[in-house]
């Protein structure tokens, strides 16, 4: 009797854990999207970056859209053999008022190099705005200083 009861409890615990693991955590998904964007840029994978951009993506100026982003990536990828993005600080947060909107504030160092030693290094403060689209976080707005 006790063995059967313990077995039932174990099965119930396993089911609960599987259901909990199967649910998506929006905060973890947001952090993964930010890391995927960084990795795609460092790997010079323009198609992976484009997949992370919202259809209504914009940047600093009104004319900075998806096509602009693609052109800038192409120029950067051609100019530098190695690209490195170092997040000095990063804060990812979901808007408490609108659960389908999130923000990333980061201080980053961006380096480019033809070889092992960087030829160029710049410091930026970046503000990214994300929107949940088809259960995936997509970058809709990018600003930097």
N, C-alpha and C positions, 0 to 999 in steps of 0.2 A: 504494500500500500504506500509506504513512504518512498520507495523507489519510483513508483509510478507518479506520485505527486512531484518529486524532484525532477523527474524527466519532463513532466509537463511544464514546470517552471523554467527549466533550461530551454525548452523549445520556445516558450513565450518570450524569454529574454533574447533569444536569437532572432526571432521575428521582429521584436522591437528594435534591435540594433540594425537589422537590415533595412527596415523602414526609415530609421533615422539617417543611416548612411546614404540612402537613396534620395533623400530630400536635398535640394540644392540650397546652399547657404549663399545668399546674395552678396554678403561682404567678402566671402572667400572668392566668389566668382569675379567680383570687382578687382580684387587684388591680383587674381590670375590674369585678368584682361590687361592690367597695367604691366605686369611682368611679360606677358606675351608681346605687347607692343614694344617694349624695350628689346626683347630677344629678336623680334622680327627686324627691327632697325639695325641692331648689331650684326645680324646674319645677312643683312642686305637683301631681305626677302620682301620685295615690294608687294607681291600678291598677298602675303600674310598681313602686311600693314593695311592694305586696302580692304581686306576682309574685316578688319577691326574698326573701320571708319563707318559712321552712320551715313545714310544716303544724303542727309542734309548737313554734312560736315562743313565747318567754316573755321578759319583761323583769324589772324590779326585784322585783316581787312575784308570788306564784303566780297571782294573778288577771289579771296583765298578759299577755294573749294576743293573737292576731291581731285579734280584735274590738276590744280595747282600743287597739291600734295604729291601727286605722282611725279610731276615735273621736278619738284625740289628733291625728292628722293633719288630720281635718276641722276641729277647733277651731283648730289652728295656721294652717291654710290660710285659714280665714275671718277670723281675727284680723289676719293680716299680708298685705299685697299683695305684698311682696317678702321672700323668705327667702334667706339666704346662709349657707352652712356653709364655714368656713375651717379646713382641716386644718393646724394648727400643727406637729404631728408625727404621723406615721402609720407603723406597723410591721405589715405583713401577713406571717404565717408559717403554714406548714402543719405540723401536728403530726408530728414525726419518727416517732412510735410508731403513729399511726393516720392514714394518708394521706387519709382521707375527712373529717378534722376540721381546721379551721384557725381562726386567731385574728387579730383586728385590735385593736391597742392604739393609741389616738389621743388627742391633745389637740386639741380643736376649739373654735372660737369660733362661736357661733350667733347670728345677728342677724336681727331682723325689722323691717320698715319699712312704713309706709303710703305713703311716697313714696321719694325718693332717699336721705334721711338716716335711718339706723336709729333706731327708737324704743326698741328693746330689744337688749341684747347680753349674752351670758352665756358663760362659759368652762366647759368640761366635760372630764373625763377619761372616755373611753368605752372599754369592753371589749366587743368583738363576737365571738361564736363562730359559726362557719360549719360547715355540713355539706354534703358533696357528695351531691346527690340528682339522679339521672338526668343525670349528667355536668355538673351546674350547681351552683355554690355558692349555698346558701340560708342566710339569717341565722336561726339557731335561738335565740340568746340575746343579749340586750343589757343591759348594766349601765353606769351612769354615776355620777359623783360631781361 
